[in-house]
């Protein structure tokens, strides 16, 4: 059987560059090398594309140290097919499908998806629209409300509008505590929980480092639940999992820095009716917000058994502690089979 040329692209220009490399390392190890011919492209923080040997160790420090030995590369069209062109060697390789492993802006937000679509290359994950709207937390939440999906009350404003929003005004609307987040980051980057005016002022400075638009959310008190979804036209939800943060919320440090951070319970201890309700909400959110291929739906389960959707991640993490593959593992789909399934879903579109 002829091998499928699979472009695996990772790194990128977002604040989640390092997480992308961690995810890529796991995915590349799991891909069936007998079935797929790997073409590895690392995008550095400046946006330059590098073609790596397909057996190269995926380690950010090692890659950055040796960047000069790698060849610059980019996409071209040849005979109406997307082709990767190596600048130094002038060689070309046809791309059958791409697995873009990016988290955050300029990768998960529809930009890479749009580029691949222009070159006629099939790719893993949501199309341009689904990627775009789920990256922007403000647009995402407005669409949740339109679809009658419960989500936290929120406010949003841009940096030039800050003069119109005092701490007292926001506190009156959202109560304390509330959250301040950049509108377009993931992995809890730039997010803070606010208890007083000083924290609010500091959080604005931090959030605006990442994004010119921020979102402020009312706290939803409940269990933090995640559910993985897989499929294009026919979609399926995994068993739900639960996050029990060590911090006041599931912070970046809890996810990636602390040796003993949050507890990840997969599957979550839930009743049969709770599982069914969570899966139904996850599937409805996935369909309503134009997701495709795969996504992780993050929710809160309140003491009254109400479910509030926090957000959808269209390229969830694939690190060794990431919930998306863990949930499919406990649902009966191994890591290796999951990766193959994602690529096959891309090829069927």
C-alpha positions as CSV (number, residue, x, y, z in Angstrom):
1,X,0.0,0.0,0.0
2,X,1.3,3.4,-1.0
3,X,2.2,5.6,2.0
4,X,0.2,8.8,2.7
5,X,2.3,11.9,2.8
6,X,1.5,13.5,6.2
7,X,2.7,17.0,7.0
8,X,2.9,17.5,10.7
9,X,3.3,21.2,11.5
10,X,3.9,22.6,15.0
11,X,5.5,25.4,17.0
12,X,4.1,28.7,15.8
13,X,3.9,32.3,16.9
14,X,1.5,32.1,19.8
15,X,2.1,32.3,23.6
16,X,1.4,28.5,23.6
17,X,4.4,27.7,21.3
18,X,6.0,25.3,23.8
19,X,2.8,23.4,24.5
20,X,2.5,22.9,20.7
21,X,6.0,21.3,20.7
22,X,5.1,19.0,23.6
23,X,1.9,17.9,21.9
24,X,3.7,17.3,18.6
25,X,6.3,15.1,20.3
26,X,3.5,12.8,21.5
27,X,1.6,12.7,18.3
28,X,4.6,12.1,16.1
29,X,5.7,9.1,18.3
30,X,2.2,7.6,18.0
31,X,1.7,7.9,14.2
32,X,1.9,4.6,12.3
33,X,5.1,5.0,10.3
34,X,4.2,2.1,8.0
35,X,1.1,3.9,6.9
36,X,2.2,7.5,6.8
37,X,5.3,9.2,5.4
38,X,6.1,12.0,7.9
39,X,7.1,15.4,6.8
40,X,7.9,17.6,9.8
41,X,7.7,21.4,9.7
42,X,8.6,23.5,12.7
43,X,7.5,27.1,12.7
44,X,9.6,29.3,14.9
45,X,8.4,32.2,16.9
46,X,9.1,34.6,14.1
47,X,6.9,32.6,11.7
48,X,9.8,31.0,9.7
49,X,9.1,27.5,8.4
50,X,11.8,24.8,8.8
51,X,11.8,21.3,7.3
52,X,13.1,18.8,10.0
53,X,14.3,15.3,9.3
54,X,11.4,12.9,9.9
55,X,13.3,11.0,12.6
56,X,14.4,14.2,14.5
57,X,13.9,14.4,18.2
58,X,11.0,16.8,18.9
59,X,12.5,18.9,21.7
60,X,12.1,22.7,21.6
61,X,15.6,23.6,23.0
62,X,17.3,21.1,20.7
63,X,15.4,22.3,17.7
64,X,16.1,26.0,18.4
65,X,19.8,25.3,19.0
66,X,20.2,23.6,15.6
67,X,17.9,25.8,13.5
68,X,20.7,26.8,11.2
69,X,21.2,23.3,10.0
70,X,17.5,22.9,8.9
71,X,16.2,24.0,5.5
72,X,13.7,26.8,5.0
73,X,10.5,25.6,3.4
74,X,7.1,26.8,2.3
75,X,4.0,25.7,0.5
76,X,3.5,26.1,-3.3
77,X,0.9,24.9,-5.8
78,X,1.9,22.4,-8.4
79,X,-0.6,20.8,-10.7
80,X,-3.4,22.1,-8.4
81,X,-1.9,20.2,-5.5
82,X,-0.3,21.5,-2.3
83,X,3.4,20.9,-2.3
84,X,6.1,21.6,0.2
85,X,9.1,23.3,-1.4
86,X,12.6,23.1,0.2
87,X,14.4,26.3,-0.6
88,X,18.0,25.0,-0.3
89,X,17.7,21.7,-2.1
90,X,14.9,22.9,-4.5
91,X,13.1,19.6,-3.8
92,X,9.3,19.3,-3.6
93,X,7.0,16.8,-1.9
94,X,3.3,16.5,-2.4
95,X,1.2,16.8,0.8
96,X,-1.8,14.5,1.1
97,X,-3.0,15.7,4.5
98,X,-1.7,17.9,7.3
99,X,-1.9,17.6,11.1
100,X,-1.6,21.2,12.4
101,X,-0.6,20.9,16.0
102,X,-0.9,24.5,17.1
103,X,-2.5,26.1,20.2
104,X,-3.6,29.7,20.2
105,X,-3.3,32.5,17.7
106,X,-1.9,32.0,14.2
107,X,-2.5,28.3,14.3
108,X,-5.7,27.3,16.1
109,X,-7.6,30.4,15.0
110,X,-8.3,29.6,11.3
111,X,-5.1,31.2,9.9
112,X,-3.2,28.0,9.2
113,X,-6.5,26.3,8.2
114,X,-7.1,29.1,5.7
115,X,-3.6,28.7,4.3
116,X,-4.0,25.0,3.9
117,X,-7.4,25.4,2.3
118,X,-5.9,27.8,-0.3
119,X,-3.4,25.1,-1.3
120,X,-6.0,22.4,-1.5
121,X,-4.5,20.4,1.4
122,X,-6.8,18.4,3.7
123,X,-6.2,18.9,7.4
124,X,-7.0,17.5,10.8
125,X,-9.6,19.5,12.8
126,X,-12.1,22.2,12.3
127,X,-12.4,24.3,9.1
128,X,-11.7,28.0,9.0
129,X,-15.0,29.1,10.5
130,X,-15.1,26.7,13.3
131,X,-11.5,27.4,14.2
132,X,-12.1,31.2,14.1
133,X,-15.2,31.4,16.2
134,X,-14.0,29.0,18.9
135,X,-10.7,30.8,19.3
136,X,-12.5,34.1,20.2
137,X,-14.1,33.6,23.6
138,X,-16.4,36.5,23.2
139,X,-17.9,35.4,19.8
140,X,-18.0,31.8,21.2
141,X,-20.1,32.8,24.2
142,X,-22.5,34.9,22.1
143,X,-23.1,31.9,19.9
144,X,-23.6,29.7,23.0
145,X,-26.4,32.0,24.1
146,X,-27.9,32.1,20.6
147,X,-28.0,28.3,20.7
148,X,-29.5,28.3,24.2
149,X,-26.4,26.7,25.7
150,X,-25.7,27.9,29.2
151,X,-22.5,29.8,29.7
152,X,-21.2,32.2,32.3
153,X,-22.4,35.8,32.3
154,X,-19.7,38.0,30.7
155,X,-18.5,41.5,29.6
156,X,-15.9,42.4,27.0
157,X,-14.0,45.5,26.0
158,X,-11.0,46.5,24.0
159,X,-7.9,48.4,25.4
160,X,-9.1,51.8,24.1
161,X,-12.4,51.3,25.9
162,X,-10.9,50.7,29.3
163,X,-11.9,54.2,30.5
164,X,-15.6,53.2,30.3
165,X,-15.2,50.3,32.7
166,X,-14.4,50.9,36.3
167,X,-13.9,48.1,38.9
168,X,-17.0,49.2,40.8
169,X,-19.1,49.1,37.6
170,X,-17.9,45.6,36.7
171,X,-18.2,44.3,40.3
172,X,-21.9,45.5,40.3
173,X,-22.6,43.4,37.2
174,X,-20.5,40.3,37.7
175,X,-20.1,40.3,41.5
176,X,-16.8,39.0,43.2
177,X,-14.9,37.0,42.4
178,X,-14.8,37.2,38.6
179,X,-12.3,36.3,35.9
180,X,-10.3,38.5,33.5
181,X,-9.0,36.7,30.4
182,X,-7.4,37.7,27.0
183,X,-10.1,36.9,24.4
184,X,-7.9,34.8,22.2
185,X,-5.5,32.7,24.3
186,X,-5.7,29.1,25.6
187,X,-3.8,27.0,28.2
188,X,-5.0,29.6,30.8
189,X,-2.4,32.1,29.6
190,X,-3.0,35.6,31.0
191,X,-6.1,34.5,33.1
192,X,-6.6,35.8,36.6
193,X,-9.3,35.4,39.2
194,X,-10.2,38.8,40.7
195,X,-11.1,39.4,44.4
196,X,-10.3,43.1,44.7
197,X,-9.5,46.3,42.8
198,X,-5.7,45.9,43.0
199,X,-5.9,42.4,41.5
200,X,-8.2,43.8,38.8
201,X,-5.7,46.5,37.8
202,X,-2.8,44.1,37.6
203,X,-4.9,41.6,35.6
204,X,-5.7,44.2,33.0
205,X,-2.0,44.9,32.4
206,X,-1.3,41.2,32.1
207,X,-4.3,40.3,29.8
208,X,-3.6,43.2,27.5
209,X,0.0,42.0,26.9
210,X,-1.5,39.1,24.9
211,X,-4.6,40.6,23.3
212,X,-6.2,44.0,22.6
213,X,-9.6,42.5,23.6
214,X,-10.4,40.9,26.9
215,X,-13.3,39.1,28.4
216,X,-14.5,39.3,32.0
217,X,-16.6,36.3,33.3
218,X,-18.8,35.7,36.3
219,X,-17.6,32.8,38.4
220,X,-19.7,29.6,38.0
221,X,-19.4,27.5,41.1
222,X,-19.3,23.8,40.3
223,X,-17.2,20.9,39.3
224,X,-14.9,21.4,36.3
225,X,-15.8,18.8,33.7
226,X,-14.3,18.1,30.2
227,X,-15.7,16.0,27.4
228,X,-13.9,15.0,24.2
229,X,-15.8,14.9,20.9
230,X,-14.8,13.1,17.7
231,X,-16.3,13.1,14.2
232,X,-17.4,15.0,11.1
233,X,-21.1,14.3,10.2
234,X,-21.4,11.4,12.7
235,X,-20.1,12.6,16.0
236,X,-19.5,10.8,19.3
237,X,-18.7,12.0,22.9
238,X,-16.2,10.4,25.2
239,X,-16.8,9.6,28.9
240,X,-16.4,12.9,30.8
241,X,-13.4,13.7,33.0
242,X,-13.0,16.0,35.9
243,X,-10.3,18.6,36.8
244,X,-9.7,19.3,40.4
245,X,-7.3,22.3,40.5
246,X,-4.7,22.9,43.2
247,X,-5.0,26.6,42.6
248,X,-8.3,28.5,42.8
249,X,-8.8,27.7,39.2
250,X,-7.2,25.5,36.5
251,X,-4.2,27.8,35.9
252,X,-1.2,27.6,33.5
253,X,1.0,26.6,36.5
254,X,-1.5,23.9,37.4
255,X,-1.4,22.6,33.8
256,X,2.3,22.7,32.9
257,X,4.6,23.9,35.7
258,X,3.7,22.3,39.1
259,X,5.0,18.8,39.7
260,X,1.8,18.0,41.6
261,X,-0.7,20.3,40.0
262,X,-4.3,19.7,39.3
263,X,-5.9,16.2,39.6
264,X,-7.2,14.8,36.3
265,X,-9.8,12.2,36.9
266,X,-10.7,10.1,33.9
267,X,-13.5,9.1,33.9
268,X,-15.2,11.4,36.3
269,X,-17.3,10.0,39.1
270,X,-20.7,10.8,37.8
271,X,-24.1,9.2,37.7
272,X,-25.4,7.7,34.5
273,X,-27.9,10.5,34.0
274,X,-25.1,13.1,34.6
275,X,-22.9,11.5,32.0
276,X,-25.7,11.4,29.4
277,X,-26.5,15.1,30.1
278,X,-22.9,16.2,29.8
279,X,-22.4,14.2,26.6
280,X,-25.5,15.7,25.1
281,X,-24.5,19.2,25.9
282,X,-20.9,18.6,24.5
283,X,-22.4,17.3,21.3
284,X,-24.8,20.2,20.9
285,X,-22.0,22.7,21.6
286,X,-19.8,21.0,19.0
287,X,-22.5,21.0,16.3
288,X,-23.7,24.6,17.1
289,X,-20.2,26.1,16.8
290,X,-19.2,24.5,13.5
291,X,-16.6,22.1,14.9
292,X,-15.2,19.3,12.8
293,X,-12.8,16.4,13.3
294,X,-12.3,16.7,17.0
295,X,-12.6,19.1,20.0
296,X,-12.6,19.2,23.8
297,X,-15.6,20.8,25.4
298,X,-15.0,22.4,28.8
299,X,-17.9,22.7,31.2
300,X,-19.0,23.3,34.8
301,X,-21.5,21.0,36.6
302,X,-23.2,23.0,39.3
303,X,-24.6,21.5,42.6
304,X,-28.1,21.8,41.0
305,X,-26.9,19.6,38.0
306,X,-27.0,22.6,35.6
307,X,-24.3,22.5,32.9
308,X,-22.5,25.6,31.8
309,X,-20.1,25.4,28.8
310,X,-16.9,27.4,29.5
311,X,-15.3,27.0,26.0
312,X,-14.4,24.7,23.2
313,X,-10.8,23.9,22.2
314,X,-10.6,22.9,18.5
315,X,-7.0,21.7,18.9
316,X,-6.8,20.4,22.4
317,X,-3.5,19.5,24.0
318,X,-1.8,16.1,23.3
319,X,0.8,16.3,26.0
320,X,1.3,13.3,28.4
321,X,-1.2,14.9,30.9
322,X,-3.7,16.2,28.4
323,X,-7.4,15.3,29.0
324,X,-8.5,14.8,25.3
325,X,-6.5,11.6,24.7
326,X,-7.0,10.4,28.3
327,X,-10.8,10.5,27.9
328,X,-10.7,8.6,24.7
329,X,-8.4,6.1,26.3
330,X,-10.9,5.3,29.1
331,X,-13.7,5.3,26.4
332,X,-12.0,2.4,24.6
333,X,-9.9,4.2,21.9
334,X,-6.1,3.9,22.3
335,X,-3.8,6.9,21.7
336,X,-2.4,5.3,18.5
337,X,-5.8,4.5,17.1
338,X,-7.1,8.0,18.1
339,X,-4.3,9.7,16.0
340,X,-5.1,7.5,13.1
341,X,-8.8,8.2,13.4
342,X,-8.2,11.9,13.4
343,X,-6.1,11.7,10.2
344,X,-8.8,9.5,8.5
345,X,-11.5,12.0,9.5
346,X,-9.4,14.7,7.7
347,X,-9.1,12.6,4.6
348,X,-12.8,11.9,4.3
349,X,-13.8,15.6,4.1
